[in-house]
Amino acid sequence: MHTRICGIFLVLLSFWLASTAQAASGTDSARPEYGVLYTAWIRAGEPQATVRIRLSRKAEWVRWMRLDAPAARYTQIKGSGSITREGDQILWRPTGDTPWLQYTVTLESKRESGRFDGMITADWGIFRADDLAPVVRVDMEDGTQSRSKLSLVLPEGWSAVSPYAAYASGRLNIDNPRKIFDRPAGWMAVGKLGVRRERIGDTRVTIAAPTGQGVSRMDVLAFFRWTLPTLQSVFPGFPERLLVVSAGDPMWRGALSGPNSLFVHADRPLISENGTSTFLHEMVHVAMRARSRPDSDWIVEGMAEYYSLEVLHRAGALSNERFEKAHASLAAWGAEAPSIEVPHSTGAVTAKAVGVLRAIDRDIRSASKGRKSLDDVARALAAANEPVTRAHFDALVAAAKKS
């Protein structure tokens, strides 16, 4: 009888955990849906795009939208209903059956170095889809969610790649299972592109770059065939779609991740001389989908660098000797950082964080007699739909040690 009661309790507990996880994700497939259609007109050689947001179905369920739209980038605002600019925000109160809001947005983005992490040339464009529809807060009918699509109107001969699936019409299905209001996000490339696609495990991988940029797409694809299965084993919830976009100068000579996507400059090596990988570092960010609080950026950046080494080692790309040399090199660099408790973790701070995480992994393995590792902590952080905090991280580490 005791065994039967325990079994019933475990079943009920599993149902409660599943419903809690679904509530935490913010989505429910049974929610009634209203339609949102984003249309973006992009013109060759022009840094601005025209974007229209239209409520295509059940518009009455949306009472207002508030867009974070800095006046320097978002201009020529018009539409139906009430539109009010409040500093760098736009407050839209839609009216009518299919209300719409339209504006012009600058997609060109220049960093302090003078190089770009978003630009449109006469032949191609690379930018964040987030800029097409800025961060928004929505007052909607309780219990509803959006069904969002994006239509791109491009110059003749141009194509587009994005982290999203496309309908037969060419429209993109903008779907974020963690959100009840969907807007475009992640990296996009448009123009005269060279594209390579392949399924690796459960992930559809797309490597894209403008033609003539010196990007070795097949090399990148082969590298992912070698390493992505190992990363997927660490993070079983790895996205079903992954887009990698690349280009040469004058794009920024670095790498940046986004939802289900990353940008890497054409000159970045697959594996650096110190044994780490910019590609894998950003892929860990994609896998974890983690945002940090000011006290925990070292955790997010440290995890990305730590697992860039771990994945290479576990996949057989780094020998034991070279793996240890890589950690020794990072430890020497990390010694230059007095603390990891800084708002933004870069350089020596991130290198130091790798050593801290490696020590924590050893402690977890020892305390749990090999049953748990830092992998379990990383998976839990990736599954959480909330920013990473030091308190949450410490609690996960403590729980892993007790397992």
C-alpha positions in Angstrom: 0.0 0.0 0.0 2.8 2.4 0.9 4.5 1.8 -2.5 1.2 2.4 -4.3 0.6 5.7 -2.4 4.1 6.8 -3.2 3.5 6.0 -6.9 0.3 8.1 -7.0 2.1 10.9 -5.2 4.9 10.9 -7.8 2.4 10.9 -10.7 0.6 13.9 -9.2 3.9 15.7 -8.5 5.0 15.2 -12.1 1.7 16.7 -13.4 2.1 19.7 -11.0 5.7 20.2 -12.1 4.6 20.1 -15.8 1.9 22.7 -15.3 4.2 24.9 -13.3 6.8 24.8 -16.0 4.1 25.7 -18.6 3.0 28.6 -16.5 6.5 29.8 -16.0 7.1 29.7 -19.8 4.2 32.2 -20.2 2.6 30.2 -23.1 -0.3 27.9 -23.4 -1.3 26.3 -26.7 -5.0 26.5 -25.6 -5.0 30.3 -25.3 -7.2 32.1 -27.8 -5.0 33.9 -30.4 -5.2 37.3 -32.0 -3.2 38.0 -35.2 -0.2 40.3 -35.6 1.4 40.9 -39.0 4.7 42.7 -39.2 5.7 43.9 -42.7 9.2 45.3 -43.3 10.2 47.1 -46.5 14.0 47.0 -47.0 15.7 48.9 -49.8 19.2 48.3 -51.2 21.8 50.8 -49.9 19.4 52.5 -47.5 20.1 52.2 -43.8 16.4 52.6 -42.9 13.5 50.2 -43.2 9.8 50.9 -43.1 7.9 48.7 -40.7 4.2 48.3 -40.3 2.5 46.4 -37.4 -1.0 45.4 -38.2 -3.5 43.6 -35.9 -5.0 41.2 -38.5 -7.5 39.3 -36.3 -9.3 39.9 -33.0 -7.8 43.4 -32.8 -10.3 44.3 -30.0 -8.3 42.0 -27.7 -5.4 44.5 -27.6 -6.0 47.7 -25.6 -2.6 49.3 -26.1 1.0 48.6 -27.0 4.0 50.5 -25.6 7.2 50.3 -27.8 10.7 51.3 -26.6 11.5 53.3 -29.7 14.3 55.9 -29.3 13.4 59.0 -31.3 16.9 59.0 -32.9 16.2 55.7 -34.6 12.4 55.5 -35.0 10.8 58.2 -37.0 7.9 59.0 -39.4 5.3 57.4 -37.1 1.8 57.1 -38.3 -1.2 54.7 -38.2 -4.8 54.2 -37.0 -6.0 54.8 -33.5 -4.3 57.0 -30.9 -0.5 57.3 -31.2 1.5 59.2 -28.6 5.3 59.6 -28.3 6.5 59.8 -24.7 10.2 60.5 -24.9 11.7 57.3 -26.3 8.5 55.4 -26.1 5.5 55.1 -28.4 2.1 54.4 -26.9 -0.4 53.0 -29.4 -4.1 52.5 -28.7 -5.4 50.7 -31.7 -9.0 51.1 -33.0 -10.9 49.5 -35.8 -11.0 46.0 -37.3 -7.4 45.9 -38.6 -5.5 48.8 -37.0 -2.0 49.5 -38.0 1.1 51.3 -36.8 3.9 52.3 -39.1 7.4 53.8 -38.6 10.8 54.1 -40.2 13.7 52.5 -38.3 17.4 52.8 -38.8 19.0 49.3 -39.1 22.5 50.6 -39.4 24.3 50.3 -36.0 27.9 51.4 -35.4 30.0 50.5 -32.4 32.5 52.7 -30.6 35.3 51.1 -32.7 33.7 52.5 -35.9 32.7 49.1 -37.2 29.2 47.9 -37.6 27.0 45.3 -36.0 24.1 46.2 -38.3 24.2 47.6 -41.8 22.5 47.6 -45.2 24.7 47.8 -48.3 23.8 47.9 -52.0 24.0 44.1 -52.1 23.2 42.8 -48.7 22.2 43.5 -45.1 22.8 42.0 -41.7 20.9 43.2 -38.6 19.0 42.2 -35.6 15.4 41.4 -36.2 14.7 42.9 -32.7 15.2 46.3 -34.3 12.3 45.9 -36.7 9.8 45.7 -33.8 11.3 47.1 -30.5 10.6 45.7 -27.1 7.0 46.1 -26.4 4.6 45.9 -23.5 1.0 44.9 -24.3 -2.3 45.3 -22.5 -4.3 42.5 -23.9 -7.4 40.5 -23.1 -6.7 38.1 -20.2 -5.8 34.6 -21.3 -5.0 35.5 -24.9 -1.8 35.4 -26.9 -0.5 36.6 -30.2 -0.1 34.6 -33.5 2.6 36.6 -35.2 4.0 36.6 -38.8 6.7 38.7 -40.5 6.6 39.6 -44.2 9.8 41.0 -45.8 9.5 43.1 -49.0 13.0 43.0 -50.5 14.7 44.3 -53.7 14.5 42.0 -56.7 17.0 39.2 -56.6 17.5 39.4 -52.8 16.7 36.5 -50.5 16.5 36.4 -46.7 17.5 34.0 -43.9 16.2 34.1 -40.3 15.9 31.9 -37.3 12.2 31.3 -38.1 10.3 28.8 -40.2 8.6 30.1 -43.3 5.0 29.5 -44.6 4.4 28.6 -48.2 3.5 32.3 -48.7 7.0 33.3 -47.7 5.9 34.9 -44.5 7.9 33.9 -41.4 6.3 32.3 -38.4 7.4 34.4 -35.4 7.0 32.1 -32.5 8.7 32.2 -29.1 7.3 29.5 -26.8 8.4 31.4 -23.7 6.3 34.5 -24.6 2.6 35.3 -25.0 3.4 38.2 -27.3 5.7 37.4 -30.2 7.9 39.8 -32.0 10.9 39.3 -34.4 14.2 38.6 -32.6 17.6 37.3 -33.5 20.0 37.8 -36.4 18.8 38.2 -40.0 20.6 38.5 -43.3 19.1 39.7 -46.6 20.5 40.3 -50.1 22.7 38.2 -52.4 23.6 35.4 -50.1 25.4 32.1 -50.1 23.6 29.7 -47.8 24.3 26.1 -46.6 21.7 24.1 -44.6 21.8 20.8 -42.8 20.1 19.0 -40.0 22.4 18.1 -37.1 20.6 16.0 -34.5 17.3 17.7 -33.9 18.6 21.1 -35.1 18.2 22.7 -38.5 21.4 24.6 -39.0 21.7 27.4 -41.5 25.1 29.1 -42.4 24.7 32.3 -44.4 26.9 35.1 -45.6 26.8 37.6 -48.4 28.6 36.3 -51.5 32.2 37.5 -52.0 32.9 37.9 -48.2 35.4 35.1 -47.9 33.3 33.0 -45.5 34.0 29.3 -45.6 30.4 28.1 -45.0 31.2 24.4 -45.5 34.1 24.6 -42.9 31.7 26.1 -40.4 29.1 23.5 -41.1 31.6 20.7 -40.8 32.8 22.2 -37.4 29.2 22.1 -36.2 28.7 18.5 -37.3 31.7 17.7 -35.1 30.8 19.7 -32.1 27.0 20.4 -32.0 26.0 16.9 -30.9 28.1 17.2 -27.8 26.6 20.6 -27.0 23.1 19.2 -27.6 23.9 16.4 -25.1 24.8 19.1 -22.4 21.7 21.2 -23.3 18.9 18.8 -24.4 16.7 21.9 -25.0 18.9 23.3 -27.7 16.8 25.2 -30.3 15.3 23.4 -33.2 16.7 26.1 -35.5 20.1 27.7 -35.5 21.2 30.5 -37.9 24.8 31.7 -38.2 25.4 34.8 -40.2 28.8 36.1 -41.1 30.5 38.9 -43.1 33.8 40.7 -43.4 34.8 44.3 -42.9 33.4 46.8 -42.1 31.3 44.6 -39.8 32.5 44.4 -36.2 35.4 42.0 -35.8 33.8 39.9 -33.1 30.8 37.7 -32.4 27.4 38.3 -30.9 24.6 35.9 -30.1 20.8 36.4 -30.4 17.8 34.1 -30.0 18.5 31.0 -32.0 21.2 32.8 -33.9 24.7 34.3 -33.9 26.8 36.7 -35.9 30.5 35.9 -36.3 33.0 38.1 -38.3 34.5 36.3 -41.3 38.0 36.5 -39.9 37.2 34.7 -36.6 38.8 31.2 -36.4 36.8 28.2 -35.6 39.2 27.4 -32.8 41.5 30.0 -31.4 45.2 29.5 -30.6 44.4 29.3 -26.8 42.0 26.4 -27.4 38.7 28.2 -27.0 36.1 28.8 -29.7 34.3 32.0 -30.4 31.6 30.0 -32.3 31.0 27.7 -29.4 31.1 30.5 -26.8 28.2 32.2 -28.6 26.5 28.8 -29.2 26.4 28.3 -25.4 24.7 31.6 -25.1 22.1 30.5 -27.6 21.7 27.2 -25.7 21.3 28.8 -22.3 19.2 31.8 -23.4 20.5 33.4 -20.2 20.3 37.0 -19.1 22.3 38.1 -16.1 21.9 40.4 -13.2 24.7 42.8 -12.3 26.1 40.3 -9.7 26.0 37.3 -12.1 27.5 38.3 -15.5 30.6 36.2 -14.6 28.3 33.2 -14.4 26.8 33.7 -17.9 30.1 34.6 -19.6 32.1 32.1 -17.6 29.7 29.3 -18.6 30.0 30.2 -22.3 33.8 30.1 -22.2 33.9 27.0 -19.9 31.7 25.0 -22.2 33.5 26.2 -25.3 36.5 24.3 -23.9 34.4 21.4 -22.5 32.6 20.7 -25.8 35.9 20.7 -27.8 37.5 18.3 -25.3 34.5 16.0 -25.1 34.1 15.9 -28.9 37.7 14.9 -29.2 38.9 18.2 -30.8 41.3 18.9 -27.9 43.6 16.3 -26.4 43.9 16.0 -22.6 47.2 17.8 -22.7 46.0 20.7 -24.8 42.8 20.9 -22.8 44.9 21.4 -19.6 47.2 23.9 -21.3 44.1 25.9 -22.3 42.9 26.0 -18.7 46.4 27.0 -17.5 46.4 29.8 -20.0 43.0 31.1 -18.8 44.1 30.8 -15.2 47.2 32.9 -15.8 45.1 35.5 -17.6 42.4 35.4 -14.9 45.0 36.2 -12.3 45.0 39.7 -13.7 41.4 40.2 -12.5 41.1 41.1 -8.8 37.5 40.0 -8.7 34.7 38.3 -10.7 32.1 40.5 -9.0 31.8 43.1 -11.7 28.7 44.3 -13.7 30.1 43.2 -17.1 32.4 40.2 -17.4 35.0 40.3 -20.2 38.6 39.4 -20.8 40.5 38.5 -17.6 37.3 38.4 -15.5 35.7 35.8 -17.8 39.0 33.8 -17.8 39.0 33.8 -14.0 35.3 32.8 -13.9 36.2 29.6 -15.9 38.6 28.6 -13.2 35.9 29.2 -10.5 33.4 27.1 -12.5 35.8 24.3 -12.9 36.5 24.2 -9.2 32.7 24.2 -8.6 32.3 21.3 -11.0 34.9 19.3 -9.1 33.2 20.0 -5.8 29.8 18.9 -7.2 31.2 15.7 -8.6 33.0 14.9 -5.3 30.0 15.7 -3.0 27.5 13.8 -5.2 29.9 10.8 -5.7 29.9 11.4 -9.5 26.1 11.5 -9.8 25.9 15.3 -10.6 28.2 17.9 -12.3 28.1 21.5 -13.4 26.2 20.2 -16.4 23.1 19.8 -14.2 23.4 23.4 -13.0 23.8 24.7 -16.6 20.8 22.7 -17.7 18.7 24.1 -14.9 19.8 27.7 -15.7 18.9 27.1 -19.3 15.5 25.8 -18.5 14.6 28.8 -16.2 12.7 31.6 -17.9 14.3 34.3 -15.7 17.6 36.2 -15.5 20.5 34.4 -13.8 21.1 35.5 -10.3 23.9 34.6 -7.9 21.4 33.3 -5.4 19.7 31.0 -7.9 23.1 29.7 -9.1 24.3 29.0 -5.5 21.0 27.2 -4.7 21.4 25.0 -7.8 25.0 24.2 -6.9 24.0 23.3 -3.3 21.2 21.0 -4.6 23.5 19.2 -7.0 26.0 18.5 -4.2 23.2 17.0 -2.1 22.0 14.7 -4.9 
